[in-house]
């Protein structure tokens, strides 16, 4: 019976009519999905059902994603120019350490390791216990899959424990042997910084694990945006307080910046750094926070004690990362200088730059151009002004670390895997320290 039905001849005009109607319905369906996904509030239950239907393949694609990750490895990059540490300034000897977040070929996951620059060797390595982490958290796909896990921006404590995230998932602490200490089951991302009260400040999405794609809705049903915020967590893994960046901007009168510039997008803010102020001076108070909003190309100083924005500056940096306070009212900012949305020639001028903002007079400009060194990363990236005025830079998209003197190029570093490949890097740190500053290195209890 079914065979007769499917083999039944139909008039050609009927086929053409069905094709035309089908194309019209497909276009209307696509428009409806786009309308609802970008905040459209009309359509009621029908609109919600259309969006739910469009999202139905998500689980299947996530399962496919996990399957692919078992055979593909996006963190292995072709590179054969040099291995590990390349000394450029032969007259300079670096006494510091690198805390590297990088992919490990041996462990087939991104690990954390301490690297001695003076002797060009690894001192210690932390391997994230992914199965234990997964058992305690709700994030198992995407950036939390083994092949894409990043141990992002690891923070080393004096007892040898490290704290990191997957880049889009739970905050994790493991001890110096790699044993899981605790997790905070939220969507944390980008930087991890410690404040004056020895608490952590970490960007996150203001969502529970049951609502991964949280957007703001109260009062904003027409224009919901991803509710980017940040949390304060103590070293025992207790979430003490959290803030919504959207709410901070609105309460301080920046509605025009938040909603009135450029085309609407859900990921409107894209917070990527929360930098605590460690001590008071003539321009800042201990406990102030400097925030970097990439998608608004905006940096601002926020005072939690009074819920006020002290200053806010949009540009001249473009889609920046990593703001640091240098004292005396001076801030430095890693300007990616990428124009988002362009398929080709995404760089504004072909290189990234370190910018400054001077709170004393409200001026901003170039602190150091990276054109001469040909350093450019369209996404990610960070910098540190070292005690002698040198610059430490992670060029994340090229998976390379640099130290630049005021007039010389000190060294570059890559996470060498073999003769033809290097491993991806995920926000490493320069430590102005020596191995003697970390007594856990002398312990043999994990061996």
C-alpha positions as CSV (number, residue, x, y, z in Angstrom):
1,X,0.0,0.0,0.0
2,X,2.8,2.4,1.0
3,X,4.7,1.4,-2.2
4,X,1.7,2.4,-4.4
5,X,1.4,5.7,-2.5
6,X,5.0,6.7,-3.0
7,X,5.2,5.6,-6.6
8,X,2.0,7.3,-7.6
9,X,2.4,9.8,-10.5
10,X,1.7,13.5,-9.9
11,X,1.3,16.4,-12.3
12,X,4.4,18.4,-12.8
13,X,2.6,21.7,-11.9
14,X,1.7,20.2,-8.5
15,X,5.4,19.4,-7.9
16,X,6.3,23.0,-8.9
17,X,3.6,24.4,-6.6
18,X,4.8,22.3,-3.7
19,X,8.4,23.5,-4.3
20,X,7.3,27.1,-4.4
21,X,5.2,26.8,-1.2
22,X,8.0,24.9,0.5
23,X,10.5,27.6,-0.3
24,X,8.1,30.3,1.0
25,X,7.6,28.3,4.2
26,X,11.3,27.7,4.6
27,X,12.0,31.5,4.3
28,X,9.2,32.3,6.8
29,X,10.5,29.7,9.2
30,X,14.0,31.0,9.0
31,X,12.8,34.6,9.5
32,X,10.7,33.5,12.5
33,X,13.7,31.7,14.1
34,X,15.9,34.8,13.6
35,X,13.2,37.1,14.9
36,X,12.7,35.1,18.1
37,X,16.4,34.4,18.6
38,X,17.3,38.1,18.5
39,X,14.6,39.1,21.0
40,X,11.4,39.3,19.1
41,X,8.5,39.1,21.5
42,X,5.5,38.7,19.1
43,X,4.2,35.3,18.0
44,X,3.3,33.9,21.4
45,X,3.2,30.1,21.8
46,X,3.6,29.6,18.0
47,X,6.8,31.6,18.0
48,X,8.2,29.8,21.0
49,X,7.4,26.4,19.3
50,X,9.2,27.5,16.1
51,X,12.3,28.4,18.1
52,X,12.1,25.2,20.1
53,X,11.9,23.2,16.9
54,X,14.9,25.0,15.5
55,X,16.9,24.2,18.7
56,X,15.9,20.5,18.7
57,X,19.0,19.3,16.9
58,X,21.3,20.8,19.6
59,X,21.6,17.6,21.7
60,X,22.3,15.5,18.6
61,X,25.0,18.0,17.5
62,X,26.5,18.0,20.9
63,X,26.8,14.2,20.9
64,X,28.4,14.4,17.4
65,X,30.7,17.1,18.8
66,X,31.9,14.7,21.5
67,X,32.4,11.9,19.0
68,X,34.4,14.1,16.7
69,X,36.6,15.3,19.6
70,X,37.7,11.7,20.2
71,X,39.4,11.7,16.7
72,X,40.1,15.3,16.0
73,X,42.4,17.5,18.0
74,X,42.1,21.3,17.4
75,X,44.8,22.1,19.9
76,X,47.7,20.7,17.8
77,X,49.1,23.4,15.5
78,X,51.6,23.1,12.7
79,X,54.8,24.9,13.6
80,X,58.5,24.1,13.1
81,X,60.4,27.4,13.3
82,X,61.9,26.7,16.7
83,X,61.4,24.6,19.8
84,X,60.3,25.8,23.2
85,X,62.3,28.9,24.3
86,X,64.1,31.0,21.6
87,X,66.5,33.5,23.1
88,X,66.8,36.6,21.0
89,X,68.7,38.9,23.4
90,X,71.8,36.9,24.2
91,X,72.9,39.4,26.8
92,X,69.8,38.9,28.9
93,X,69.2,36.1,31.4
94,X,65.6,35.7,32.6
95,X,65.3,34.6,36.2
96,X,61.5,34.3,36.2
97,X,59.0,31.4,35.7
98,X,56.2,30.8,33.3
99,X,52.9,29.3,34.5
100,X,51.7,27.9,31.2
101,X,48.3,26.7,30.2
102,X,49.0,24.5,27.2
103,X,48.0,21.3,25.4
104,X,49.9,18.2,26.3
105,X,50.5,15.5,23.8
106,X,51.3,13.0,26.5
107,X,48.0,13.6,28.4
108,X,45.9,14.5,25.4
109,X,44.4,17.5,27.3
110,X,45.4,21.0,28.2
111,X,47.5,20.9,31.3
112,X,49.2,23.5,33.5
113,X,52.9,23.5,34.0
114,X,55.6,25.6,35.6
115,X,58.5,26.5,33.3
116,X,61.9,27.6,34.5
117,X,63.2,30.3,32.0
118,X,66.7,30.3,33.3
119,X,67.2,26.6,32.8
120,X,64.7,26.1,30.0
121,X,62.9,23.2,31.7
122,X,59.5,22.2,33.2
123,X,59.5,22.1,37.0
124,X,56.0,20.7,37.6
125,X,52.8,19.8,35.7
126,X,49.2,19.7,36.8
127,X,46.8,17.4,34.8
128,X,43.1,18.3,35.2
129,X,41.1,15.3,36.5
130,X,38.4,15.7,33.9
131,X,36.2,12.8,34.9
132,X,36.1,14.0,38.5
133,X,35.3,17.5,37.4
134,X,32.5,16.3,35.1
135,X,31.1,14.2,37.9
136,X,30.7,17.4,40.0
137,X,29.5,19.8,37.3
138,X,26.8,20.2,34.6
139,X,29.1,21.3,31.8
140,X,30.2,18.3,29.7
141,X,30.2,19.6,26.0
142,X,31.8,22.2,23.9
143,X,34.8,23.8,25.7
144,X,34.4,21.2,28.5
145,X,35.1,18.2,26.2
146,X,38.6,16.8,26.6
147,X,39.9,17.8,23.2
148,X,38.9,21.5,23.7
149,X,39.5,21.8,27.5
150,X,41.8,24.8,28.1
151,X,42.8,25.1,31.9
152,X,42.4,28.8,31.2
153,X,44.4,31.5,33.0
154,X,45.6,29.3,35.8
155,X,46.3,30.9,39.2
156,X,49.1,29.3,41.3
157,X,48.8,29.4,45.1
158,X,51.7,29.1,47.4
159,X,50.7,25.6,48.5
160,X,51.1,24.4,44.9
161,X,47.3,24.2,44.1
162,X,46.1,25.8,40.9
163,X,42.7,27.3,40.0
164,X,41.4,27.5,36.4
165,X,38.4,27.2,34.2
166,X,37.6,25.4,30.9
167,X,37.1,28.7,29.2
168,X,33.3,28.3,29.3
169,X,32.4,26.3,32.3
170,X,33.1,25.5,36.0
171,X,35.8,27.1,38.1
172,X,38.1,24.3,39.4
173,X,40.8,24.0,42.1
174,X,43.2,21.0,42.2
175,X,46.1,20.5,44.6
176,X,49.8,20.1,43.5
177,X,49.2,16.4,42.9
178,X,46.2,17.0,40.6
179,X,43.6,15.9,43.0
180,X,40.3,17.8,42.7
181,X,39.6,20.1,45.7
182,X,36.4,21.9,44.6
183,X,34.4,23.1,41.7
184,X,31.9,26.0,41.2
185,X,29.3,24.9,38.7
186,X,28.7,28.0,36.7
187,X,29.7,29.3,33.2
188,X,33.0,31.0,34.1
189,X,35.3,32.4,31.3
190,X,38.4,34.4,30.6
191,X,40.4,35.9,33.4
192,X,41.0,34.8,37.0
193,X,42.3,37.5,39.4
194,X,42.9,37.5,43.1
195,X,41.8,40.6,45.1
196,X,43.1,42.3,48.3
197,X,41.1,40.1,50.5
198,X,42.4,36.9,48.9
199,X,39.2,36.3,47.1
200,X,38.8,35.6,43.4
201,X,37.1,37.7,40.7
202,X,36.1,35.8,37.6
203,X,33.8,36.8,34.7
204,X,30.8,34.5,34.2
205,X,27.3,34.3,32.7
206,X,24.6,35.1,35.2
207,X,23.0,31.7,34.8
208,X,22.4,28.5,36.6
209,X,23.6,25.2,35.0
210,X,20.0,24.5,34.0
211,X,20.0,27.7,31.9
212,X,23.3,27.8,30.0
213,X,22.2,30.5,27.5
214,X,20.8,32.9,30.1
215,X,19.7,36.2,28.7
216,X,18.1,39.1,30.6
217,X,14.4,39.4,30.3
218,X,13.1,41.5,33.1
219,X,12.1,44.7,31.4
220,X,13.9,43.7,28.3
221,X,11.8,41.2,26.5
222,X,12.3,43.1,23.2
223,X,16.0,43.2,23.5
224,X,17.3,40.4,25.7
225,X,21.1,40.2,26.0
226,X,23.4,37.6,27.5
227,X,23.6,38.5,31.1
228,X,27.4,38.9,31.5
229,X,28.6,39.4,35.0
230,X,31.3,38.4,37.4
231,X,31.5,36.6,40.7
232,X,33.6,36.8,43.9
233,X,34.7,33.4,45.2
234,X,36.8,32.6,48.3
235,X,39.6,30.1,48.2
236,X,37.4,27.4,49.6
237,X,35.2,27.6,46.5
238,X,32.3,29.5,48.1
239,X,30.5,32.0,45.8
240,X,30.3,35.1,47.9
241,X,28.6,37.6,45.6
242,X,27.9,38.3,41.9
243,X,27.3,41.3,39.8
244,X,25.5,41.9,36.4
245,X,27.5,44.2,34.2
246,X,24.3,45.1,32.3
247,X,22.7,46.2,35.6
248,X,25.9,48.2,36.6
249,X,25.9,50.1,33.2
250,X,22.1,50.8,33.4
251,X,22.2,52.0,37.0
252,X,25.1,54.4,36.0
253,X,23.4,55.9,33.0
254,X,25.0,54.1,30.2
255,X,21.9,52.7,28.5
256,X,22.9,54.4,25.2
257,X,26.2,52.6,25.1
258,X,24.6,49.3,26.0
259,X,21.7,49.4,23.6
260,X,22.1,52.3,21.2
261,X,25.4,51.8,19.4
262,X,25.6,49.4,16.4
263,X,23.3,46.6,15.5
264,X,21.7,44.5,18.2
265,X,23.5,41.3,19.3
266,X,22.8,38.9,22.2
267,X,26.4,38.8,23.3
268,X,26.4,42.5,23.8
269,X,28.9,43.0,26.6
270,X,31.4,40.0,26.4
271,X,33.2,40.8,29.7
272,X,36.8,39.4,29.5
273,X,38.7,40.8,32.5
274,X,37.9,41.9,36.1
275,X,41.0,43.5,37.6
276,X,40.9,44.2,41.4
277,X,42.7,47.2,42.7
278,X,45.0,46.0,45.4
279,X,45.8,49.3,47.3
280,X,44.4,52.8,47.5
281,X,46.1,55.9,46.0
282,X,45.1,59.4,44.9
283,X,43.0,57.9,42.0
284,X,41.6,54.5,43.1
285,X,40.4,52.8,46.3
286,X,41.4,49.4,47.5
287,X,38.7,47.0,46.3
288,X,37.8,48.9,43.1
289,X,37.5,46.8,40.0
290,X,38.6,47.6,36.4
291,X,36.4,45.9,33.9
292,X,36.9,45.2,30.2
293,X,33.9,44.8,27.8
294,X,35.2,43.5,24.5
295,X,32.1,43.9,22.4
296,X,31.7,47.5,23.5
297,X,35.4,48.2,23.1
298,X,35.0,49.8,26.6
299,X,37.0,49.8,29.8
300,X,35.7,51.3,33.1
301,X,36.5,51.6,36.8
302,X,33.7,50.3,39.1
303,X,33.5,51.0,42.8
304,X,31.4,48.2,44.4
305,X,31.2,50.0,47.7
306,X,29.1,52.8,46.2
307,X,27.9,51.0,43.1
308,X,29.3,53.8,40.9
309,X,31.4,53.9,37.7
310,X,34.3,56.3,38.4
311,X,35.3,56.6,34.8
312,X,34.5,54.9,31.5
313,X,36.4,55.0,28.2
314,X,35.4,53.5,24.8
315,X,38.4,53.1,22.5
316,X,40.8,53.9,20.9
317,X,41.4,50.2,21.5
318,X,39.2,47.8,19.5
319,X,37.8,44.6,21.0
320,X,40.4,44.7,23.7
321,X,41.4,42.2,26.4
322,X,43.3,42.4,29.7
323,X,43.4,45.8,31.5
324,X,46.0,46.4,34.2
325,X,46.4,49.2,36.7
326,X,50.0,50.6,36.8
327,X,49.5,53.1,39.6
328,X,49.4,56.9,39.6
329,X,46.1,56.9,37.6
330,X,47.6,55.0,34.6
331,X,46.0,51.8,33.1
332,X,47.3,49.6,30.3
333,X,45.1,47.7,27.9
334,X,45.8,45.0,25.4
335,X,44.2,46.3,22.2
336,X,43.5,43.4,19.8
337,X,42.5,46.0,17.2
338,X,40.3,43.7,15.3
339,X,37.1,44.8,13.5
340,X,34.6,42.1,14.4
341,X,32.4,40.7,11.7
342,X,34.8,41.0,8.7
343,X,35.6,37.7,6.9
344,X,38.9,39.0,5.6
345,X,41.4,41.6,6.8
346,X,39.9,41.6,10.3
347,X,42.8,43.6,11.7
348,X,42.3,47.4,11.8
349,X,46.0,48.1,11.1
350,X,47.7,44.7,10.8
351,X,49.0,44.4,14.4
352,X,47.9,44.7,18.0
353,X,49.0,47.4,20.4
354,X,49.2,48.1,24.2
355,X,47.2,51.2,25.0
356,X,47.1,53.4,28.1
357,X,44.4,55.4,29.8
358,X,45.4,58.3,32.1
359,X,42.7,58.9,34.8
360,X,44.3,62.2,35.8
361,X,43.3,64.0,32.6
362,X,41.1,61.4,30.8
363,X,43.4,60.9,27.9
364,X,44.2,57.6,26.1
365,X,46.8,56.6,23.5
366,X,49.4,54.1,22.5
367,X,51.6,52.7,25.3
368,X,53.5,50.5,22.9
369,X,52.8,49.5,19.3
370,X,53.5,45.9,18.5
371,X,53.9,46.6,14.7
372,X,57.7,46.1,14.8
373,X,57.4,42.7,16.4
374,X,54.5,41.7,14.1
375,X,52.4,40.6,17.0
376,X,48.7,40.3,16.3
377,X,46.0,38.2,17.8
378,X,42.4,38.8,16.7
379,X,41.0,37.2,19.8
380,X,42.2,36.5,23.3
381,X,45.6,37.8,24.3
382,X,47.1,39.4,27.4
383,X,50.0,41.5,28.7
384,X,51.9,42.3,31.8
385,X,54.2,45.2,32.5
386,X,57.1,43.7,34.4
387,X,59.0,45.2,37.3
388,X,61.8,46.5,35.1
389,X,59.4,47.9,32.5
390,X,59.6,45.0,30.1
391,X,56.4,43.6,28.5
392,X,55.2,40.0,28.8
393,X,52.7,39.2,26.0
394,X,50.6,36.1,25.1
395,X,49.8,36.2,21.4
396,X,47.1,33.6,21.9
397,X,45.9,33.1,18.3
398,X,49.5,32.2,17.3
399,X,50.1,30.3,20.5
400,X,53.3,32.2,21.4
401,X,54.6,34.0,24.4
402,X,56.9,37.0,24.2
403,X,59.1,39.1,26.4
404,X,59.9,42.6,25.0
405,X,62.5,44.9,26.5
406,X,62.2,48.6,26.0
407,X,64.6,48.5,23.1
408,X,65.2,44.8,22.5
409,X,63.4,41.6,21.9
410,X,64.2,39.2,24.9
411,X,62.7,35.9,23.9
412,X,59.7,34.0,22.5
413,X,58.3,30.7,23.7
414,X,56.1,28.0,22.2
415,X,54.7,24.9,23.7
416,X,56.5,22.4,21.5
417,X,54.9,19.0,21.1
418,X,57.2,17.4,18.4
419,X,59.3,18.5,15.4
420,X,56.2,19.7,13.5
421,X,53.7,20.8,16.1
422,X,53.1,23.1,19.0
423,X,50.3,23.0,21.5
424,X,47.6,25.7,22.0
425,X,48.1,28.2,24.8
426,X,45.3,29.6,27.0
427,X,46.2,32.7,29.0
428,X,49.5,31.9,30.7
429,X,51.2,34.0,33.3
430,X,54.7,35.4,33.9
431,X,55.8,34.9,37.6
432,X,58.5,37.2,38.9
433,X,59.7,34.4,41.2
434,X,62.2,31.6,41.5
435,X,61.7,27.8,42.3
436,X,62.7,28.6,45.9
437,X,59.5,30.6,46.3
438,X,57.5,27.4,45.9
439,X,58.4,24.8,48.6
440,X,55.9,22.3,47.1
441,X,58.4,21.7,44.3
442,X,60.6,19.9,46.7
443,X,57.9,17.5,47.7
444,X,58.0,13.9,46.4
445,X,54.6,12.7,47.8
446,X,52.9,12.6,44.4
447,X,55.6,10.5,42.7
